[in-house]
Amino acid sequence: MVELTAAEKIELITRGLQEVLKKNIIEDVIVKENRPLKVYWGTAPTGRPHCGYFVAMVKIAHFLQAGCEVTVLLADLHAFLDNLKAPLDLVAHRAKYYENIIKTLLTSIGVPIDKLTFVLGSSYQLTPKYALDLLRMSTVVTEHDAKKAGAEVVKQVVSPLLSGLVYPLMQALDEEHLGVDAQFGGVDQRKIFTLAAEQLPSVGYKERAHLMNPMVPGLAGGKMSASDPNSKIDLLDPPDIVKNKLKKAVCPPLEVEGNGVYSFVEFVLFPISQLASADGKGSFTVNRDEKWGGPITYESIEQLKTDYLADKLSPVDLKQGVQETLNAILAPIRASFESNKEWQTITELAYPSEGPKKVKKKEKKIGSGYVKKNATIAEQVADGKVKPQNAVAETMGVDAKDALEKLSLDAGAGKKE
Ligand SMILES: N[C@@H](Cc1ccc(O)cc1)C(=O)O
């Protein structure tokens, strides 16, 4: 493969991003210092990764193609600190699960992973040096700023835990302790990124560049939500489920903004086809019925967008194209899961409660009364057994805001006047 020019590398590194902070840091490394850019992406191993994960994978592929030294941080302690989304005794298994998934995803889209380094957060975040740095950070960042920094990342609950304030400080310190030039993440990380940029120098470390992906809408139109299975496609969903979810997906005609189906083509399927093609051009094919014009292949996303906006490509046909292309990508992932006993074991260890539903429901005392074991917060509060605040503390990992909204209570319910 021919070596890319500095300009080509920078184009590839920043392609499709919504925002880049301190691009000059990246240019200095590539143009002046003429060495590989060191960049990391952190992921907290909480729930099970879904198809939205491809969006970050595409960028990791770009970084690798541009010759970067890429680190994936399996942020196990962060998964714990964020409202115990992963309990400590499961987090090691989840990290392993994530590592497996990420490697499989990249391989399935033809990205060589030999240059990719995986680091487990707890492998260095529990050292005396890191611990002291964290304490030093806690003396320069105000409670107010730490809270604000985590607002879009750390789950917001009725009684916020102190761990949610530690979370952004540690994410900032990771840049120093991983020895990188830049951190990459979704634009939802922006406030943590700016905290890092502002405060690392306060404890004697240098400011890093920050690369931000746009947030890609889910299939239900809004944010991809862990609690709405129809808003996202699981990486192991079988073809007919993929088909069904796409059928139900919100895909407004003549609209591309906030359209999850169109966005999936723009940010996932089209870039993946570009990665695979020799000339880097890529394409997207819709096997349309002859009645509606027959099969069509788009050579650019702009061309597809134009057709969609002009009603020359219908939502039904777009969905059909997405379904075929996506199922082709998912097939080897599913096959590898099905043939790999070790992976199946890791899954069971990482997500033990997600096995077949137990028939017998045990009762457990929560708050002031007995409620069904594994009852959702909404059920507990609706039962009148538990005050919203108590329920949150008892069922950490449940989105209290969602539940309260469902009950049409506002988050201030239960407050003494
Ligand atoms: N905040 C990231 C996870 C992360 C954790 C630590 C980091 O250093 C970087 C990223 C997320 O929302 O998934």
The ligand as an SDF file (V2000), in Angstrom:
LIG
                    3D

 13 13  0  0  0  0  0  0  0  0999 V2000
  -17.2890    8.3310   28.7240 N   0  0  0  0  0  0  0  0  0  0  0  0
  -17.1450    7.2400   27.7950 C   0  0  0  0  0  0  0  0  0  0  0  0
  -16.3110    6.1390   28.3470 C   0  0  0  0  0  0  0  0  0  0  0  0
  -14.9130    6.5580   28.6730 C   0  0  0  0  0  0  0  0  0  0  0  0
  -14.3830    6.3410   29.9330 C   0  0  0  0  0  0  0  0  0  0  0  0
  -13.0830    6.7200   30.2310 C   0  0  0  0  0  0  0  0  0  0  0  0
  -12.3280    7.3260   29.2700 C   0  0  0  0  0  0  0  0  0  0  0  0
  -11.0540    7.7130   29.5580 O   0  0  0  0  0  0  0  0  0  0  0  0
  -12.8320    7.5580   28.0080 C   0  0  0  0  0  0  0  0  0  0  0  0
  -14.1350    7.1670   27.7150 C   0  0  0  0  0  0  0  0  0  0  0  0
  -18.5530    6.7170   27.4360 C   0  0  0  0  0  0  0  0  0  0  0  0
  -19.5200    7.3860   27.5940 O   0  0  0  0  0  0  0  0  0  0  0  0
  -18.7130    5.6050   26.9960 O   0  0  0  0  0  0  0  0  0  0  0  0
  1  2  1  0
  2  3  1  0
  2 11  1  0
  3  4  1  0
  4  5  1  0
  4 10  2  0
  5  6  2  0
  6  7  1  0
  7  8  1  0
  7  9  2  0
  9 10  1  0
 11 12  2  0
 11 13  1  0
M  END
$$$$
